[in-house]
Amino acid sequence: MRTTLTLEPDVVKLLHDEQYRTKKTFKEVLNSAVRSSLRRRPTKRPKLLPPRAMGLRTGIDPRDLAGLADELEAESYLRTAARRCR
């Protein structure tokens, strides 16, 4: 299939460098580069770390530590406000 495409200068240089290195035609180098970049690679599953205790007290949800920080900040503010009113 014939098609027209516009390549940026840095891409052309890379293709020409590969063409010189491999002694292949421009068409072969371009097709190889496109083919290898579009080929599906097997996805690696991330390595899972074993679970371990975080040392949190019962009732503290580690997924909502921002909520815990908000509660502690509110309590601190109320204590400070109560001292000012005395």
SULHUVEN-V13097 format. One record per run of one state. SS is the DSSP state (hx for helix, st for strand, lp for the rest). FROM is the first residue (numbers start at 1). LEN is the number of residues. If there is no record, write none. Layout:
# SULHUVEN-V13097
ss=SS from=FROM len=LEN
ss=SS from=FROM len=LEN
This chain:
# SULHUVEN-V13097
ss=lp from=1 len=8
ss=hx from=9 len=14
ss=lp from=23 len=3
ss=hx from=26 len=13
ss=lp from=39 len=23
ss=hx from=62 len=24
ss=lp from=86 len=1
